[in-house]
Amino acid sequence: MNFQLDLIKDKVEFFEAASLQELEKKINTQIENNQAILLRVRSVSHQSAVVDDRIYYSAVVHFAAEA
């Protein structure tokens, strides 16, 4: 039996929430999870939108392996 591991070099994750605090909590949780597989944050992009008088927040986080 042949066993081979491939390392994840890049990973992009999308997040959304109804508040900034909730969005930050989701991102921080995933940062901790990705540190376990040796990925670090390379960049973060975020924005907000108003839909039906409610503000929604979203973010895209690019994780990458350390060089």
SULSULHU-V790234 format. One record per helix or strand of 2 or more residues. SS is the DSSP state (~ for helix, > for strand). FROM is the first residue (numbers start at 1). LEN is the number of residues. If there is no record, write none. Layout:
ss->SS from->FROM len->LEN
ss->SS from->FROM len->LEN
This chain:
ss->> from->10 len->8
ss->~ from->20 len->16
ss->> from->39 len->13
ss->> from->54 len->12
